[in-house]
């Protein structure tokens, strides 16, 4: 098997593990306050909110991508994700179990890379790991080593305490009941 095939298998496996580590609870808060997070698209196993900064076509592509690759389809658990933009850069916020933050840094970086390559032609994507109200707890910035391309750099606007400066993957997404 080629090195690229192993990387592809690793990316898919890693992201499945991340979503498997999701926890319950956020869906109740999201359901109560849903309109504050934007328009909602539902897919089996997950829901995507998108803000006014994102058009419906881009949001549907992201929802399809998440449904095809990452949402679990076991029926009673839902992964909550929000798509927004900071200027031209997509920002993906996901409800995430922060107790798993240090265990899955590489998995989140692979998830960020897969989104970038699949939906945004390898351009930067920023991940926000959030509580069950989609309040950012940690930011996974785009770094030069995220894509292997020269010229990528950390974006401005996030506090240093929230940045994953190593460029490694982080944490675990929360699933909600």
C-alpha positions in Angstrom: 0.0 0.0 0.0 1.3 3.5 -0.8 2.1 6.1 1.8 -0.8 8.2 0.6 -3.2 5.3 1.1 -2.0 4.9 4.7 -2.5 8.6 5.3 -6.0 8.4 3.8 -6.9 5.5 6.0 -5.4 7.2 9.0 -7.4 10.4 8.4 -10.7 8.5 8.1 -10.0 6.3 11.1 -8.8 9.2 13.2 -11.9 11.2 12.6 -14.2 8.3 13.3 -12.5 7.9 16.6 -13.0 11.6 17.4 -16.7 11.5 16.7 -16.9 8.2 18.6 -15.7 10.0 21.7 -18.5 12.6 21.6 -20.7 13.0 24.7 -24.3 13.7 25.5 -26.0 16.9 26.5 -25.4 19.8 24.0 -28.4 19.0 21.8 -30.8 20.2 24.5 -29.0 23.6 24.7 -28.7 23.9 21.0 -32.4 23.0 20.5 -33.4 25.7 23.0 -31.2 28.4 21.5 -30.8 27.1 17.9 -31.8 30.2 16.0 -28.9 32.1 17.6 -26.5 29.7 15.8 -27.8 30.3 12.3 -29.8 28.2 9.9 -29.9 24.5 10.6 -29.3 21.6 8.2 -30.0 18.1 9.5 -28.4 14.9 8.4 -28.6 11.4 9.9 -26.4 11.5 13.0 -25.7 15.2 12.9 -26.7 18.8 12.4 -25.0 21.7 10.9 -25.8 25.3 11.7 -24.5 28.0 9.3 -24.3 31.7 9.8 -25.2 34.6 7.5 -21.5 34.7 6.4 -22.0 31.3 4.6 -24.2 30.6 1.6 -26.6 27.7 1.5 -24.6 25.9 -1.2 -21.4 25.9 0.9 -23.4 24.8 4.0 -25.0 21.9 2.1 -21.7 20.7 0.8 -20.3 20.8 4.4 -23.4 19.0 5.7 -23.1 16.3 3.0 -19.4 15.9 3.7 -20.0 15.5 7.4 -22.8 13.1 6.9 -20.8 11.0 4.4 -17.6 10.9 6.4 -18.2 11.6 10.1 -21.7 11.7 11.5 -22.7 8.4 13.2 -25.9 7.1 11.9 -27.0 5.1 15.0 -30.2 7.2 15.3 -30.1 8.5 18.9 -26.9 10.6 18.9 -26.3 13.8 17.1 -23.1 15.7 16.4 -23.5 19.5 16.4 -21.3 21.6 14.1 -21.5 25.3 13.0 -20.0 26.7 9.8 -19.0 30.4 9.8 -16.4 32.5 8.1 -13.7 35.0 9.3 -13.2 37.0 6.1 -12.5 34.4 3.4 -11.5 31.6 5.9 -14.0 29.0 6.9 -14.5 28.5 10.6 -15.9 25.1 11.8 -17.2 25.1 15.3 -18.0 21.8 16.9 -19.4 20.8 20.2 -16.5 18.9 21.8 -15.7 17.0 25.0 -12.8 19.1 26.3 -11.8 16.4 28.8 -10.4 14.6 25.7 -8.5 17.6 24.5 -5.0 16.4 25.0 -5.6 12.9 23.7 -6.7 13.6 20.2 -4.6 16.5 18.9 -3.5 14.6 15.8 -7.0 13.5 15.0 -8.3 17.0 14.9 -5.5 18.2 12.7 -6.3 15.4 10.3 -9.9 16.4 10.4 -9.0 20.0 9.6 -6.8 18.9 6.7 -9.5 16.6 5.2 -12.0 19.4 5.3 -9.5 21.8 3.7 -8.5 19.4 1.0 -12.0 18.1 0.2 -14.1 21.3 0.4 -11.6 24.2 0.1 -8.9 23.2 -2.3 -6.3 22.9 0.4 -6.9 26.5 1.7 -6.9 27.3 5.4 -9.8 26.1 7.7 -9.9 27.0 11.4 -11.5 24.6 13.9 -13.1 25.8 17.1 -13.7 23.3 19.8 -16.8 24.4 21.7 -19.0 23.7 24.7 -22.6 22.6 24.3 -23.7 26.3 23.6 -21.1 26.5 20.7 -18.9 28.8 22.9 -15.3 28.4 21.8 -13.1 26.7 24.3 -10.0 26.1 22.1 -9.0 27.1 18.6 -7.1 24.9 16.2 -5.4 27.4 14.0 -4.2 26.7 10.4 -0.5 26.5 10.3 2.1 26.0 7.6 2.4 22.3 8.5 -1.4 21.9 8.2 -1.3 21.5 4.5 2.4 21.2 3.8 2.1 24.3 1.5 4.4 27.2 2.0 2.7 30.5 2.8 0.0 29.2 5.2 0.2 30.9 8.5 -1.7 31.3 11.7 -4.6 33.7 11.5 -5.0 36.7 13.7 -7.8 37.3 16.1 -7.6 34.3 18.6 -6.1 34.6 22.0 -2.8 32.7 22.5 -4.4 30.6 25.3 -6.8 29.1 22.8 -4.3 28.3 20.1 -2.9 24.9 19.5 0.6 26.2 18.7 2.1 22.8 17.9 -0.2 22.5 14.8 -1.2 19.1 16.1 -4.7 17.7 16.2 -6.9 18.1 19.3 -9.7 16.9 21.4 -13.0 15.0 20.8 -16.3 16.0 19.3 -19.4 15.7 21.5 -22.4 13.7 20.5 -25.6 14.8 21.9 -28.8 13.0 22.8 
